[in-house]
Amino acid sequence: QVQLVESGGGLVQAGGSLRLSCLASGSISSVNDMGWYRQAPGRQRELVAIITRADNTNYADSVKGRFTISRNNAKNTVYLQMNSLKPEDTAVYYCNYYHYALGRDYWGQGTQVTVSS
């Protein structure tokens, strides 16, 4: 089992910034992909950003140029720096961990991000 704990969500005005963190613990592996997804009310969960085991990154078109994903393997932590936030970024943000050896995903409990106009 892998446990994921997100932090850093909150309420911010449009144009502001937030930094999300996700700490992984338990049966973690050095070979993993980590990412952030979000789900707004009435909408499906969508990919925001992912960072692979090779440190390649991929972003949703809606956040390119505004969000940056990074990781600190020594701390088993992935970050999402969110700048120039918009009201449409309001959602619950979930951390995702793909464990290659176990062949499965793990999810955090989610952290609320609310952007006011």
N, C-alpha and C positions, 0 to 999 in steps of 0.2 A: 504493500500500500504506500501511496504517496499522499502526503498532506500538503495542501496549498493554502496559504493565508495571505489575503490581499489587504492592503492598507493604502491610505492616501486619497480616498474619495472625499467628496464634499460639495459644498455650494460655492460657485464662483460666478462672477459677472462675465458676460460676453467679452471676449478679448483677453481674458485672464488665462492663467496657467495652473495646472495641477500636475503632480508627479505621483503615479501609482507604483506600488511595489508589491511583489509577490515572492514570498519565501517558501521554498520547497523543503520538505523534510520527509523522513521515513526511508523507504526503499528506493532512494534516488540513484540515478546512474549518470555517469559523465556523458553518456550518449543519449541526448534527448533534444527535442524541439520544445520551445516554449512560446506561448503567444497570449494575446489578449483578444477577447471577443466582447461584444456588447449586445444587450437586448433592451430595446425601448418598449414601452407599453404598447401592446397590440401588434408588435412586430416580431419577426423571427430573429434568433440570435445570429449575429454576423461577425465575420472576421474583421478585426481592426488591424492587427499587426502580428507578425510571427518572426521569430529568430531561430534559425535552424542550428543543428549540432555543429555545422561548419561556419556558424556566425553569418550566414546569409540572411537578409531581411526582406520582408515583403509587406506591403501596406495596402489597405483599402484605398481606392482612388479618392474617397471623400476626406481622408486624413493625410494624404501625401503632402509633404512640405510643412505640416503643422505638428505631427506627432513623431516621436523617435523612440524606438524600442532598443533596449540594451540589456546586457546581462553581466553579472559578476559571478563566475563559476565558483570562485573560492567561497562566496557567501550563499551559493545556491539561490540566487535571487535574480529576478527579471524585473525590469523597470519599464514604465511607459511615461515619457515626458510629453505632456499635452500642452501645446501653446496655441494662442489665437483661438481659444475655444468658442464654439458657437452654440446657440440654444439646441440645434439639432444633434449635438453631441451628447445631450442628456440621455442617460441610460444606466443600467446596471452593467458594470464591467466585470468580466470573469477572466481569471487566469486559467490557462490551459497548459498541461504538461503531457507531452507524448513520450512514453517510455518505450524505446525501441526493443529492448530485451524482452519486455512483457507483452509488447504489441497492443498497447491500449492507452487510452487517454485518461487523464485525471483532471478534475475541475475544482476550482476554489468556490467559496460560498458567494462571491460577488461583492462588489463595493459600488455604492451609488454615487454617480456623478451627475450633478444638476447645474446647468448653465442658465443663468437668468438673462433676459434681454434688457 
